[in-house]
Amino acid sequence: MIGPLYHGSDASDRETLSFAEQSDRVVLATVGSSGDVTRLAFLTRLEGCRIIVASASPPGYRVVVCSIVLPIDSLLPHVDVLVSHGGNGSILQALAHGVRSVCLTSMFEQEWNARRVDVLGVGTWLEPGNTDDQAVACVREWMDGKGEGRLGEWSERIDVDQTKRNFRKLFEEWTAARR
């Protein structure tokens, strides 16, 4: 499924933002286009935080908020850890907001991204074969490191709004040329 290139805010977005704002601890999770939410089962074992999943509601999971499309840029200022597939967009958005990434990859290019995240110290690559206990411990470990040290430097260097403006301009020019 390909989501909207520009997601306009709606009532469900405001509810999700309100949900995130009511906690000192928030974990945002997305699995990208793979849609494999089974990889996020360990999140149900995290206590003392709110969990938001960018996906359809996984059956049987104790996850409070699930939505296929979320206002990621609006949520990230309230998020402590992003658990993702390690895609370019997810990692760059997290870095721009000073949020650490825990990467659960499903293909080789995501592994390249996740390895770099790990090497730079801005998150962790959970390689295949890690247990749920290891994943829970990793997320908990990063919960206290939001926006500190080298990660803060990254967030100062990435201008998400300018990138969106550039993309929108190029996309509009491209679609106008095709009419």
ZIFENBEL-V824920 format. One record per residue. PHI is phi in whole degrees, 0 to 359 (* if undefined). PSI is psi in whole degrees, -180 to 180 (999 if undefined). Layout:
# ZIFENBEL-V824920
phi=<PHI	PHI>
psi=<PSI	PSI>
This chain:
# ZIFENBEL-V824920
phi=<*	255	282	291	292	231	263	279	293	220	300	295	296	297	295	295	299	299	301	291	291	272	220	277	233	225	244	252	232	213	247	65	285	295	67	276	288	299	290	260	304	299	299	294	268	282	243	79	213	260	240	238	241	274	186	294	298	287	297	81	271	268	249	281	235	227	206	295	240	233	279	306	297	283	281	304	298	256	260	267	218	256	260	216	282	86	287	306	298	298	294	296	296	298	299	298	256	70	252	288	246	246	255	245	279	229	208	300	292	292	297	299	300	296	298	293	304	295	298	285	76	256	167	223	264	270	295	306	102	292	275	300	300	294	295	299	298	296	298	299	300	280	305	269	256	301	70	260	58	299	295	300	297	297	296	285	270	253	253	297	298	294	299	297	298	298	297	300	298	297	295	295	297	295	291	295	291	269	280>
psi=<134	121	179	144	-34	113	115	140	146	-175	-41	-32	-43	-38	-42	-44	-43	-42	-44	-38	-17	12	150	-16	118	133	127	132	140	144	11	-154	-10	-34	12	81	-12	-25	-12	9	-34	-23	-28	-14	-6	131	155	19	164	142	130	129	126	82	170	156	121	132	132	-1	145	63	130	-41	124	137	138	-39	127	154	75	-47	-31	-31	-38	-34	-16	1	140	-38	136	122	119	177	-8	23	157	-51	-45	-45	-45	-40	-42	-46	-42	-26	7	31	132	149	137	118	126	91	158	-2	164	-40	-30	-35	-38	-47	-47	-39	-41	-41	-45	-48	-40	-10	22	10	-165	140	117	99	155	140	-11	146	165	-38	-42	-40	-45	-46	-39	-48	-45	-40	-41	-16	-33	-1	14	124	14	156	-137	-28	-39	-37	-40	-44	-28	-24	-15	122	91	-42	-42	-39	-43	-43	-44	-45	-46	-44	-48	-41	-44	-40	-43	-46	-34	-38	-21	-8	999>
